[in-house]
Amino acid sequence: MKLSSNLRLILLIFTLTISCVASESPKTIDLTTNWKFSPDENNVGISEKWYATDFDDSQWDTLDGGVRWEDQGYKDLDGYAWYRKKVEIPEEWKGKDVWIKFGAVNDAYTLYVNGVQVSSYGDSQYSFADKPSFTKVTKEIKYGEPNLISVRVNDWGNSGGLWHTPIIITVDKAETELYKPLSNIPINLEKEGYELFWEDEFNGNELDKTKWKHRALGPRRAGFGTPDAVEVKDGYMTIRAYMENDTLKVGAISTEGIKGFKYGYFECRAQLPKTTGPWAAFWIQSSKISQGEDPGKYGTEIDIFEYFKEQGGDFVSHNLYWAYGPNQKTSGAFLSKVEGIGEGFHTFAVEWTPEKYAFFIDGLKYYEYKNAISHIEESIILSFEPCSEEE
């Protein structure tokens, strides 16, 4: 009888264990297949609210992600197209951070959840055709019921669409552990042999004209550069973006013509903007960059950081450009993820040597790049860049 009793007890525990496992909700839901799809060749999707929950997509085609749209019946499609899909989110996910992740989107996209725009990746020459991206959508999710996910994709030519997996919605933090620092040990500038060579603490109540001049005054993209957008007060230099008489006003300052730099560790401490559309930037540029294609002789644009709030708020991008003109080249955007980067002050830096560029945030190294090294003097720039089109 004891043997029988023990067997019953073991079987009972085993059955309960299986029951518990079976009732657990998944940490990740695959979104790859069965998207409603429509080209938007006349670019009317936004004005007609194709992202809205009450929009009728019943006449749209059905496509899968993980495959180019050219291979699914849209061979000659370039430009805009839309994907829409409904997915039910488990009640058990409530209280957890929820993320949508794309393996790669060719080339740029805007993401909507339940009719609300939550992020935008890719602008001008920033393609996400070869890199993953993810967006926190916790605030927009409805639990225990279907949620509408809409994606407006902009293909600049050749392949297009949600062409690489994974395409998922998840509460698994491991799925978002990308764009981390290469090391958790902060750089020690004294140990690396650096000494302070030049600085501006922005003391006083006006821009120090022995160090800076206003840059890019007049029309610029969809905005207008003006000195009025730059203010120095109480130890801070503030660059604003604001509307005045239906014109977007922005500002920028540069050391060009005053002081040039070649090699070193360049750092600024900054509080990032809260707005979408215009973006903040700290960069270095050569005045000769459009005169030839050799970055060693003509220089490289070194984007120490650019902050696009549309990318979800926790991301900073770094980039390199050279050979301005018809044969312009770029390293492609490097993304760094820092939770809470949009709050408070943070330091952003690049180490530029004859052998490499290394990008840092709050003293931690995120990337190294050993190509397109400039070997000439360049100027420091701080700017608030206007968007390419009115928003």
N, C-alpha and C positions, 0 to 999 in steps of 0.2 A: 504493500500500500504506500509505503514511503516513496518507492520508485515512481509509482503512478502520480503521486502528489507532486513530486519534483518535476516530472515531465510536464504536468499541466501548468505548473508555475512558469517554467521556462517558455513554453509555447505561448502563454498569455503575455509575457513580457515581450517576446518576439513580435507577436501580433500588434501590440500597442506601439512598439517602435516603428514598425512599418506604417502604421496609421499616422503617426506623428510626422514622419518624413513626407508621406504623400500629401499631407495637408499644408505643407509649407509652400508659400508663394515663391516663384522664381525671383532671383535677383536681377535677371536680365531678360528682356523680351526682344526677339529678333524682328526687325522691321523690313527685312530685305525684299520680300515679295509682295505682289498685288497692290501696287500704288495706282491710283487714278492719275492720269497724265494728260496734259494738253500743251501744245506749243502756244506761245504768246508772241507771235511774230509782229503784231501791231503794238505791243507793249501796253495793253489795256488792263492787264490783270490786277494791278493795284487800284486803278480808278473804279473798276467793276467789282472789287473786293472778292477776288477768287480765293482769298485766305479765310473768308468768313464762314462761320459754322452753318449758316443757313443758305450758303451758295449751293446750287444744284450742279453736281458734277456727274450726274447719271449718264450723260452722253459722252463722257470722256473715255479715252482708251485706257487699257490696263497694262502697265509695264512693271518690270522687276528692277530693283536696285542691284548693284554689283555688276551691271552690264551697261555698256554705252548705249545711249538711245539710238545711235546710228545703227546698231546691230539689232534693233527691235522695231524697224520700220521707218526710222526718221533719218535716213542717210544724209540728207542735205540740210538738216536743221542746224543753224547757228543762232546765237542770241538767246532770248528768254523762253523759258518753258516752266511749267508748274507741276509739282507732285502733291497729291493729297492722300492721306490715309488715316483711318480711325483705328484706335487701339484702346482696349480697356485696361485700366491701371488698377492693380490689386489694392484693396483697402489696407492690406498689411504694409504697404509702402508709405502710408501716412506717417509723418514725423521724420522721414529720411530725406536726404538730398537726392533728387531725381535728375538724371542727365540724359541728353540725347547726343549720340556720338556717330559721326560719319567717318569712314575710313579715308575717303577723299571725294571731293566734289569738283567737277570740271566745268567752270573754273571758279566762279564765285556764287554765293547764295545768301538768301535771307530766309530765316526760319521763323515760322509762326506756330503758336500752340493755342488752340481754341480761339482763334481769331486775333491773338495778340502777338505783335512782333517781339521776339525775344533775343535775336542776335542776327548779325550780318558778318559774313566772312568773305574777304576778297574785295579789293578796290584798286582801280587803275592797273598796276602791274603785279598785284599780290594775288597770285593764283593758288587755290587750294586743291589743285589737281593731283598733287603728289604728297600731301600731308594730311594727317587726321585732324579733326576739330571736334569740339564738344561744347555743349551749352547747358548750364543749370536751368531747369525749367520747373523747379519745385513749386513756385508761387502760382503758376498757371495751370497746374494739374488738378483734375477732378478725380477723386478716388472712388473706385467701385463702379465706374461708368465709362462709356466711350469718350475718348479725347481725340480731337482733330489735330493732326500734324500736317502743316502745309509748308512746302519748300519752293521758293522762287529761285530757279537756277539761271545763271547767265553764262553761256558758253561763248568764249571769244573766238572759237574756230577749231576745226578738227574734232576731236572727241568731246562729248558732252554728257552731263547728267550725274546722277548718283552712282558713279561707275565703279567704286571700290567698296568692298565690305571691310570692317563690320558696319552695319547700319542698325543701331540698337537704341533702346531706351533702358536705363539701368539705374539701380541703386548700389551697384558694386563699385566701391571706390577704386578698386584696382584697375578698372577700365579707364579711369581718368588720370592715372598716375603717369602722365606724360609731361614733357617740357619742364622737367625738374632740374635743379642745379647739378653740375657734374661732381661737385663736392660740397659737403656741409661745413667745411672749414673756411672761414672768411679769409680773404687776402690780407696779408700783413705787408703794407707798403714799405715800412722801414726795413723789414727783413729782405724785401725784394730789391732794395737799394734805391728807392724813390725818395726825392726831397721836393718839398713844395717849391714850385717855380713861378706860378701865376695864380691869382685868385680874385674873386670879387664877392664880397659879403653883402653887397647892395645896401651899404650904410648910406644915410642921407635921404633926401627926398627927390632926387632926380637921377637919371641915368648918367653914369660916368662916361663922358664922351672921350676920355683918354683910353678907354677900353672897348667901348661899343659904339656902333652906329645902327640906326634903324635900317631895316632891310625889306626888300620886296614891296615898296610903296606903290600904291595905285592898284589897278585891276589885277586880280590873281584868282584863277579858276572862277568859282561862283561868288567870290568875295572881293574885298577891297582892303589893301594894306594901309594902315594909318598909324602914326606915332601915338595917337590918342588911345590906342588899345594897350599901350605899355605904361605901367605905373611903378615907380619905386617909392616905397614908404615903409618905415618902421623895420628895416632890415629884410624886406621882402621885395622881390621884383615880380609883378603880376602881369601876365599877358591875358587879355580878354578876347572873347568872340561875342559880338552883340549885334543886334539889328538896329539900324538907324535909317529912317526913310526908305524902308524896304531893301536896304543894302546890308549884307553881312560884312561887318568890320572885323578885321583881325590884325595881329601885330607880330613882328619878328625883329630880333636884334642879332648882330653879327660882329665879329672882330675883323672882318675883311678890310684890308687897307690900313689897319691899325696894328694888328699883331697876328703873325702866322706861327703855326706849330708843326713840328715834325717829330713823331714818335712821343710816347709818354703814356701816362695814366690820366684820363680825362673823366671827371666826375661832377655831377650836379645833384643837389638835394631838391626834390620837387614834390609838390602836391598836385595830383592829376585832376583834370576837369571832370565834371559830372555830366556834361552834355554829350549827345550823340551828334554825328555829322562832322563838324570840324574836329581836328585831332591835334594833340600836343606832340612836339618833337624836340629832341636834343640831338644835334648832328654836326658833322664836320664835312667841309666841302672845299674842293680846290677851285680856284678861279679859272684854271686851264682845262677843266674836265671835258669841255666840248671841243677841244683843239686836236684831239687824237685818241687812239684806242688803247694805248699802252698805259695801264694804271700806274705803273712805276714812274713814268715820265709826266703824265698829265693828271694823275690823282684819282682818288676814289671817293665817292660820297659814302660816308660812314654814318649810318643811322643808329646811333647809340640806343635810342628808344623812340618808338612811335606808339601812341596809345589811342586805340580805336575802341571807344566805349561799346560800339555795336558788337564787338566780339565776346561780349558777355561780362565784362567788367574786371575779370581776374587775369587778363592776358596783356602782355607787352610784347611788341614785335621789334626785331632788329633786322637790318638789311644792309646790303652793299650794292652800289651801282657804279658803273664806270663806262667810258666811251659814249658819253651823251651824243645822241644823234640817231640816224637810221639803224645803226648796228649796236645800239645800247645793250649792255649786258648787266646781269644782276645775279647775286648769290641766291635769290629767293628769300622769302621771309623766314626768319627763325622766331619761333614763339616761345615765350617764357610764361609759365603759370605761377602766380603768386596770389594766394587767397587774401583778399582784402587790400590788394594793391591800389584800389581806388580810394582808400581811406587814409588820411594822415599823410605824413611826409615819408618819402623813400629816396634812397640814393641809386643813381643809375650811372654806369661807367663803362668805358672801353679801355682796354690796354692795347695800344698800337705799337708794335715793334717792327723791326725790319723783316721778321719772319712770320708774324701772325697778328690777328685781331682776336681779342677775348672780351666777351660781353659779361657784365656783372650787374646784379641787382642786390642791394643791401649787403654788398661785400662778397656775395656768393657768385661763383663763375657758372654760367649757364651754357656758353658756347665758345668754341674756338674755330677760327677759319683761317686757312693758310694760303689762300689765293688772292689775287687782285690787290697785292700790297702796294700802297702808295709810298713813294720815297721822296716826296716833295712837301713843302709847307702848305698847310691848309688852314681854314678859318673855322672857328666855333660858331654855331648858330643855335639859338633858342627860338622856337616859333609856335604859333597856333595856326595850323594850316586849314584853309577853307576847303570844303568838300568840292568834288568835281561837278556836281549838279545840285540844283536847288532842292532842299529837303524841308 
